[in-house]
Amino acid sequence: MKQILVLEHMPSQNPGIFRELAAARGVAFTEVDLHAGETSPDPAGFDGLWVMGGSMNVWDEAEYPWLRAEKELIREAVVERGLPFFGICLGHQLLADALGGAVRATEDFEIGVHDVTPTAAGVEHALLARLPRPTRWVNVHRAEVSRAPAEATILAQSELCANHAMQVGDAAYSVQFHPEVCEHTVAAWLQIPGIPEALVSLLGPGGVEDFSREVEAQRMQHNRAAARLFDNWLDLVY
């Protein structure tokens, strides 16, 4: 059984549907909530590292000082140990920041279900094999990777975001979208202090309800795509 360390930044930003998918594939997750004050074990004792999303930004180190140690852990795991890696949303951005890329706030935010298409480098890439083109993925982000690490290959994009998926080195992959969404995810996101108000300010009256309905309408198709993405990642790194 593969043992994967999962770094979380709040309870609602968890592996979601991947918990079920992992159990079916003989993969065990060890989940650590850094924002709650939990300490990460040494990644050397694991077969892989996942880094999940969060409402904070990569530059919020003064408010969340544990981000510094997390970036160092990511750098060690990916660069020094070559550990298989998967990052989602903030995890995608942390991978870029930790390895010399850059992340910035953007006014071209994506909140809802958006089409994501392969880049020229991603068309034949095994990570995206047998996925619909475009694939409709759930997105909630107001920051994006503005410069990928020097050794990165950008695999997917949307109309508003030029880096929706990337590979760094031999075994590190990350995505800006949220493939982990399950039946409880959106409700949990809406329990995060300040998130409902922020969504209303961005989407307008009724926007939160529209977002929730849109995600639920796409969820079964979304979960099938997530299962394919998970299988592809496992086949690539193990």
C-alpha positions as YAML, in Angstrom:
chain: A
units: angstrom
residues:
- id: 1
  name: MET
  ca: [0.00, 0.00, 0.00]
- id: 2
  name: LYS
  ca: [1.37, 3.40, -1.01]
- id: 3
  name: GLN
  ca: [1.53, 5.90, 1.86]
- id: 4
  name: ILE
  ca: [0.90, 9.53, 0.85]
- id: 5
  name: LEU
  ca: [1.37, 12.52, 3.13]
- id: 6
  name: VAL
  ca: [-1.36, 15.14, 2.56]
- id: 7
  name: LEU
  ca: [-0.75, 18.72, 3.72]
- id: 8
  name: GLU
  ca: [-3.98, 20.62, 4.35]
- id: 9
  name: HIS
  ca: [-4.57, 24.27, 5.18]
- id: 10
  name: MET
  ca: [-8.07, 24.01, 6.68]
- id: 11
  name: PRO
  ca: [-10.51, 21.12, 7.24]
- id: 12
  name: SER
  ca: [-12.69, 21.97, 4.22]
- id: 13
  name: GLN
  ca: [-9.70, 21.77, 1.85]
- id: 14
  name: ASN
  ca: [-9.21, 18.01, 1.99]
- id: 15
  name: PRO
  ca: [-8.82, 15.17, -0.55]
- id: 16
  name: GLY
  ca: [-12.60, 14.89, -0.95]
- id: 17
  name: ILE
  ca: [-13.47, 12.33, -3.63]
- id: 18
  name: PHE
  ca: [-9.85, 11.17, -3.68]
- id: 19
  name: ARG
  ca: [-10.31, 9.55, -0.27]
- id: 20
  name: GLU
  ca: [-12.70, 7.06, -1.84]
- id: 21
  name: LEU
  ca: [-10.59, 6.70, -4.98]
- id: 22
  name: ALA
  ca: [-7.42, 6.14, -2.95]
- id: 23
  name: ALA
  ca: [-8.97, 3.39, -0.87]
- id: 24
  name: ALA
  ca: [-10.02, 1.60, -4.05]
- id: 25
  name: ARG
  ca: [-6.47, 1.79, -5.43]
- id: 26
  name: GLY
  ca: [-4.72, 0.67, -2.24]
- id: 27
  name: VAL
  ca: [-3.41, 4.12, -1.35]
- id: 28
  name: ALA
  ca: [-3.42, 5.44, 2.22]
- id: 29
  name: PHE
  ca: [-3.57, 9.17, 3.01]
- id: 30
  name: THR
  ca: [-2.05, 10.65, 6.17]
- id: 31
  name: GLU
  ca: [-3.69, 14.07, 6.48]
- id: 32
  name: VAL
  ca: [-2.06, 16.94, 8.39]
- id: 33
  name: ASP
  ca: [-3.78, 20.32, 8.91]
- id: 34
  name: LEU
  ca: [-0.98, 22.88, 9.13]
- id: 35
  name: HIS
  ca: [-3.37, 25.78, 9.80]
- id: 36
  name: ALA
  ca: [-4.67, 23.93, 12.86]
- id: 37
  name: GLY
  ca: [-1.14, 23.75, 14.27]
- id: 38
  name: GLU
  ca: [-0.42, 20.16, 13.36]
- id: 39
  name: THR
  ca: [3.18, 19.33, 12.51]
- id: 40
  name: SER
  ca: [4.12, 17.47, 9.37]
- id: 41
  name: PRO
  ca: [6.03, 14.22, 9.80]
- id: 42
  name: ASP
  ca: [9.19, 13.68, 7.80]
- id: 43
  name: PRO
  ca: [8.14, 13.13, 4.16]
- id: 44
  name: ALA
  ca: [11.00, 10.65, 3.84]
- id: 45
  name: GLY
  ca: [8.73, 8.10, 5.48]
- id: 46
  name: PHE
  ca: [6.12, 8.37, 2.69]
- id: 47
  name: ASP
  ca: [5.73, 7.32, -0.93]
- id: 48
  name: GLY
  ca: [4.28, 10.66, -2.06]
- id: 49
  name: LEU
  ca: [3.28, 14.18, -1.05]
- id: 50
  name: TRP
  ca: [0.01, 15.98, -1.79]
- id: 51
  name: VAL
  ca: [-0.62, 19.65, -1.01]
- id: 52
  name: MET
  ca: [-4.22, 20.86, -0.94]
- id: 53
  name: GLY
  ca: [-5.93, 24.23, -1.35]
- id: 54
  name: GLY
  ca: [-6.65, 27.02, 1.11]
- id: 55
  name: SER
  ca: [-8.04, 30.52, 1.34]
- id: 56
  name: MET
  ca: [-4.64, 32.04, 2.15]
- id: 57
  name: ASN
  ca: [-2.05, 33.06, -0.46]
- id: 58
  name: VAL
  ca: [1.55, 31.94, -0.89]
- id: 59
  name: TRP
  ca: [2.77, 35.41, 0.15]
- id: 60
  name: ASP
  ca: [0.82, 35.48, 3.45]
- id: 61
  name: GLU
  ca: [3.81, 34.29, 5.49]
- id: 62
  name: ALA
  ca: [3.47, 37.00, 8.15]
- id: 63
  name: GLU
  ca: [-0.05, 35.84, 8.97]
- id: 64
  name: TYR
  ca: [0.66, 32.15, 8.40]
- id: 65
  name: PRO
  ca: [4.34, 31.59, 9.29]
- id: 66
  name: TRP
  ca: [4.04, 27.85, 8.75]
- id: 67
  name: LEU
  ca: [3.97, 28.59, 5.00]
- id: 68
  name: ARG
  ca: [7.76, 29.10, 5.08]
- id: 69
  name: ALA
  ca: [8.39, 25.64, 6.48]
- id: 70
  name: GLU
  ca: [5.85, 24.14, 4.10]
- id: 71
  name: LYS
  ca: [7.61, 25.61, 1.06]
- id: 72
  name: GLU
  ca: [10.91, 24.23, 2.30]
- id: 73
  name: LEU
  ca: [9.32, 20.82, 2.81]
- id: 74
  name: ILE
  ca: [7.94, 20.91, -0.75]
- id: 75
  name: ARG
  ca: [11.35, 21.89, -2.12]
- id: 76
  name: GLU
  ca: [13.06, 19.08, -0.21]
- id: 77
  name: ALA
  ca: [10.48, 16.49, -1.21]
- id: 78
  name: VAL
  ca: [10.43, 17.37, -4.92]
- id: 79
  name: VAL
  ca: [13.99, 18.47, -5.63]
- id: 80
  name: GLU
  ca: [16.11, 16.52, -3.18]
- id: 81
  name: ARG
  ca: [14.05, 13.36, -2.74]
- id: 82
  name: GLY
  ca: [12.21, 13.20, -6.08]
- id: 83
  name: LEU
  ca: [9.06, 12.25, -4.18]
- id: 84
  name: PRO
  ca: [5.88, 11.90, -6.28]
- id: 85
  name: PHE
  ca: [3.87, 15.09, -5.75]
- id: 86
  name: PHE
  ca: [0.40, 16.36, -6.50]
- id: 87
  name: GLY
  ca: [-0.78, 19.89, -5.72]
- id: 88
  name: ILE
  ca: [-4.26, 21.40, -5.97]
- id: 89
  name: CYS
  ca: [-5.04, 25.14, -6.20]
- id: 90
  name: LEU
  ca: [-2.92, 26.65, -3.39]
- id: 91
  name: GLY
  ca: [-0.81, 23.48, -3.60]
- id: 92
  name: HIS
  ca: [-0.21, 24.23, -7.29]
- id: 93
  name: GLN
  ca: [0.84, 27.77, -6.42]
- id: 94
  name: LEU
  ca: [3.04, 26.65, -3.51]
- id: 95
  name: LEU
  ca: [4.89, 24.25, -5.80]
- id: 96
  name: ALA
  ca: [5.62, 27.10, -8.21]
- id: 97
  name: ASP
  ca: [6.67, 29.50, -5.46]
- id: 98
  name: ALA
  ca: [8.85, 26.95, -3.67]
- id: 99
  name: LEU
  ca: [10.76, 26.08, -6.85]
- id: 100
  name: GLY
  ca: [11.51, 29.58, -8.11]
- id: 101
  name: GLY
  ca: [8.33, 30.49, -9.97]
- id: 102
  name: ALA
  ca: [5.97, 33.33, -9.13]
- id: 103
  name: VAL
  ca: [2.34, 33.71, -8.08]
- id: 104
  name: ARG
  ca: [0.22, 36.86, -8.33]
- id: 105
  name: ALA
  ca: [-3.29, 38.06, -7.61]
- id: 106
  name: THR
  ca: [-5.46, 38.33, -10.69]
- id: 107
  name: GLU
  ca: [-8.62, 40.20, -11.59]
- id: 108
  name: ASP
  ca: [-9.39, 37.40, -14.09]
- id: 109
  name: PHE
  ca: [-10.68, 35.20, -11.29]
- id: 110
  name: GLU
  ca: [-12.38, 31.89, -11.99]
- id: 111
  name: ILE
  ca: [-15.27, 30.89, -9.75]
- id: 112
  name: GLY
  ca: [-17.50, 28.16, -11.08]
- id: 113
  name: VAL
  ca: [-17.12, 25.34, -13.60]
- id: 114
  name: HIS
  ca: [-14.72, 26.28, -16.40]
- id: 115
  name: ASP
  ca: [-13.37, 24.58, -19.52]
- id: 116
  name: VAL
  ca: [-9.73, 23.53, -19.20]
- id: 117
  name: THR
  ca: [-7.88, 22.41, -22.35]
- id: 118
  name: PRO
  ca: [-4.46, 20.84, -22.93]
- id: 119
  name: THR
  ca: [-1.61, 23.00, -24.14]
- id: 120
  name: ALA
  ca: [0.50, 21.78, -27.06]
- id: 121
  name: ALA
  ca: [2.72, 20.02, -24.52]
- id: 122
  name: GLY
  ca: [-0.29, 18.52, -22.76]
- id: 123
  name: VAL
  ca: [-2.16, 17.08, -25.76]
- id: 124
  name: GLU
  ca: [-0.26, 13.79, -25.68]
- id: 125
  name: HIS
  ca: [0.71, 13.88, -22.01]
- id: 126
  name: ALA
  ca: [-0.25, 10.84, -19.95]
- id: 127
  name: LEU
  ca: [-1.59, 12.95, -17.05]
- id: 128
  name: LEU
  ca: [-4.46, 14.12, -19.26]
- id: 129
  name: ALA
  ca: [-5.00, 10.89, -21.14]
- id: 130
  name: ARG
  ca: [-8.61, 9.81, -21.77]
- id: 131
  name: LEU
  ca: [-10.03, 13.00, -20.30]
- id: 132
  name: PRO
  ca: [-12.70, 14.98, -22.19]
- id: 133
  name: ARG
  ca: [-11.33, 17.92, -24.17]
- id: 134
  name: PRO
  ca: [-12.05, 20.40, -22.86]
- id: 135
  name: THR
  ca: [-12.60, 19.06, -19.36]
- id: 136
  name: ARG
  ca: [-14.98, 21.07, -17.19]
- id: 137
  name: TRP
  ca: [-13.39, 21.54, -13.77]
- id: 138
  name: VAL
  ca: [-14.53, 23.39, -10.65]
- id: 139
  name: ASN
  ca: [-12.51, 26.54, -9.96]
- id: 140
  name: VAL
  ca: [-12.31, 28.98, -7.06]
- id: 141
  name: HIS
  ca: [-9.22, 31.16, -7.28]
- id: 142
  name: ARG
  ca: [-8.20, 34.81, -7.31]
- id: 143
  name: ALA
  ca: [-4.46, 34.12, -7.64]
- id: 144
  name: GLU
  ca: [-2.53, 32.24, -10.30]
- id: 145
  name: VAL
  ca: [0.93, 31.06, -11.24]
- id: 146
  name: SER
  ca: [2.31, 33.94, -13.28]
- id: 147
  name: ARG
  ca: [5.73, 32.34, -13.87]
- id: 148
  name: ALA
  ca: [6.29, 28.61, -13.75]
- id: 149
  name: PRO
  ca: [9.54, 27.20, -12.36]
- id: 150
  name: ALA
  ca: [12.31, 27.06, -14.96]
- id: 151
  name: GLU
  ca: [12.08, 23.28, -15.31]
- id: 152
  name: ALA
  ca: [8.27, 23.17, -15.52]
- id: 153
  name: THR
  ca: [6.10, 22.12, -18.46]
- id: 154
  name: ILE
  ca: [2.64, 23.70, -18.61]
- id: 155
  name: LEU
  ca: [0.10, 21.05, -19.55]
- id: 156
  name: ALA
  ca: [-3.31, 22.78, -19.49]
- id: 157
  name: GLN
  ca: [-4.90, 26.21, -19.65]
- id: 158
  name: SER
  ca: [-8.24, 28.01, -19.74]
- id: 159
  name: GLU
  ca: [-9.36, 31.22, -21.39]
- id: 160
  name: LEU
  ca: [-8.46, 33.17, -18.24]
- id: 161
  name: CYS
  ca: [-5.60, 31.16, -16.73]
- id: 162
  name: ALA
  ca: [-2.48, 30.22, -18.70]
- id: 163
  name: ASN
  ca: [-1.26, 27.59, -16.22]
- id: 164
  name: HIS
  ca: [-3.96, 25.18, -15.08]
- id: 165
  name: ALA
  ca: [-1.71, 22.13, -14.85]
- id: 166
  name: MET
  ca: [2.03, 21.60, -14.88]
- id: 167
  name: GLN
  ca: [4.76, 19.03, -14.47]
- id: 168
  name: VAL
  ca: [7.96, 19.85, -12.64]
- id: 169
  name: GLY
  ca: [10.77, 17.33, -12.93]
- id: 170
  name: ASP
  ca: [9.99, 13.64, -13.25]
- id: 171
  name: ALA
  ca: [7.27, 13.13, -10.65]
- id: 172
  name: ALA
  ca: [5.73, 16.44, -9.53]
- id: 173
  name: TYR
  ca: [2.35, 17.49, -10.94]
- id: 174
  name: SER
  ca: [-0.10, 20.18, -9.92]
- id: 175
  name: VAL
  ca: [-3.40, 21.71, -11.01]
- id: 176
  name: GLN
  ca: [-5.09, 25.05, -10.41]
- id: 177
  name: PHE
  ca: [-8.61, 23.60, -10.55]
- id: 178
  name: HIS
  ca: [-10.32, 21.52, -7.86]
- id: 179
  name: PRO
  ca: [-10.68, 17.87, -8.95]
- id: 180
  name: GLU
  ca: [-11.31, 16.77, -5.34]
- id: 181
  name: VAL
  ca: [-14.86, 18.18, -5.16]
- id: 182
  name: CYS
  ca: [-17.34, 15.72, -3.65]
- id: 183
  name: GLU
  ca: [-20.92, 16.05, -2.40]
- id: 184
  name: HIS
  ca: [-19.82, 17.84, 0.81]
- id: 185
  name: THR
  ca: [-17.14, 20.15, -0.57]
- id: 186
  name: VAL
  ca: [-19.04, 23.30, -1.51]
- id: 187
  name: ALA
  ca: [-21.05, 23.32, 1.72]
- id: 188
  name: ALA
  ca: [-17.78, 23.01, 3.66]
- id: 189
  name: TRP
  ca: [-16.19, 25.85, 1.68]
- id: 190
  name: LEU
  ca: [-19.15, 28.07, 2.53]
- id: 191
  name: GLN
  ca: [-18.45, 27.52, 6.24]
- id: 192
  name: ILE
  ca: [-15.05, 29.21, 5.94]
- id: 193
  name: PRO
  ca: [-15.30, 32.63, 7.65]
- id: 194
  name: GLY
  ca: [-15.53, 35.39, 5.06]
- id: 195
  name: ILE
  ca: [-15.94, 33.13, 2.05]
- id: 196
  name: PRO
  ca: [-19.73, 33.58, 1.51]
- id: 197
  name: GLU
  ca: [-19.34, 37.35, 1.76]
- id: 198
  name: ALA
  ca: [-16.38, 37.33, -0.64]
- id: 199
  name: LEU
  ca: [-18.30, 35.25, -3.17]
- id: 200
  name: VAL
  ca: [-21.30, 37.57, -3.00]
- id: 201
  name: SER
  ca: [-19.02, 40.56, -3.62]
- id: 202
  name: LEU
  ca: [-17.53, 38.84, -6.68]
- id: 203
  name: LEU
  ca: [-20.60, 37.08, -8.08]
- id: 204
  name: GLY
  ca: [-23.40, 39.40, -7.01]
- id: 205
  name: PRO
  ca: [-26.75, 38.58, -5.38]
- id: 206
  name: GLY
  ca: [-27.69, 34.98, -5.94]
- id: 207
  name: GLY
  ca: [-24.18, 34.18, -7.14]
- id: 208
  name: VAL
  ca: [-23.42, 31.75, -4.33]
- id: 209
  name: GLU
  ca: [-26.60, 29.79, -5.00]
- id: 210
  name: ASP
  ca: [-25.85, 29.74, -8.74]
- id: 211
  name: PHE
  ca: [-22.30, 28.53, -8.05]
- id: 212
  name: SER
  ca: [-23.54, 25.74, -5.78]
- id: 213
  name: ARG
  ca: [-26.15, 24.59, -8.33]
- id: 214
  name: GLU
  ca: [-23.61, 24.66, -11.17]
- id: 215
  name: VAL
  ca: [-21.13, 22.53, -9.25]
- id: 216
  name: GLU
  ca: [-23.78, 20.02, -8.21]
- id: 217
  name: ALA
  ca: [-25.10, 19.74, -11.77]
- id: 218
  name: GLN
  ca: [-21.60, 18.84, -13.00]
- id: 219
  name: ARG
  ca: [-20.48, 16.76, -10.03]
- id: 220
  name: MET
  ca: [-20.97, 13.23, -11.36]
- id: 221
  name: GLN
  ca: [-19.16, 14.02, -14.59]
- id: 222
  name: HIS
  ca: [-16.54, 15.90, -12.58]
- id: 223
  name: ASN
  ca: [-15.96, 12.93, -10.28]
- id: 224
  name: ARG
  ca: [-15.49, 10.59, -13.26]
- id: 225
  name: ALA
  ca: [-12.84, 12.94, -14.64]
- id: 226
  name: ALA
  ca: [-11.17, 13.07, -11.20]
- id: 227
  name: ALA
  ca: [-11.01, 9.27, -11.10]
- id: 228
  name: ARG
  ca: [-9.31, 9.25, -14.50]
- id: 229
  name: LEU
  ca: [-6.88, 11.98, -13.43]
- id: 230
  name: PHE
  ca: [-6.02, 10.03, -10.27]
- id: 231
  name: ASP
  ca: [-5.40, 6.82, -12.21]
- id: 232
  name: ASN
  ca: [-3.22, 8.73, -14.66]
- id: 233
  name: TRP
  ca: [-1.16, 10.28, -11.87]
- id: 234
  name: LEU
  ca: [-0.66, 6.94, -10.12]
- id: 235
  name: ASP
  ca: [0.39, 5.26, -13.36]
- id: 236
  name: LEU
  ca: [2.89, 8.04, -14.05]
- id: 237
  name: VAL
  ca: [4.65, 8.13, -10.70]
- id: 238
  name: TYR
  ca: [4.59, 4.47, -9.51]
...
